[in-house]
């Protein structure tokens, strides 16, 4: 489950999650946009806060995301 899916499912506002995780809203925004990956300490906090529903593997790109745009269109 992605962090975004977890937050949506549990109706958690980004500001609330960021505060509880001890990170900035900007850091959280970058994680949700898949532009950055949480560092080890933050990742451990995410796993703890989500009771293991979100794991480090959930931040890895899916097979479809790994394809080049031209490959995905074929």
Buried (B, 14 or more C-beta within 10 A) or exposed (E): EBBBEBBEEEEBEEEEBBEEBEBEEEBBEBBBEBEBEBEEEBBEBBBEBBEEBBEEEBBEEEEEEEEEEEEEEE
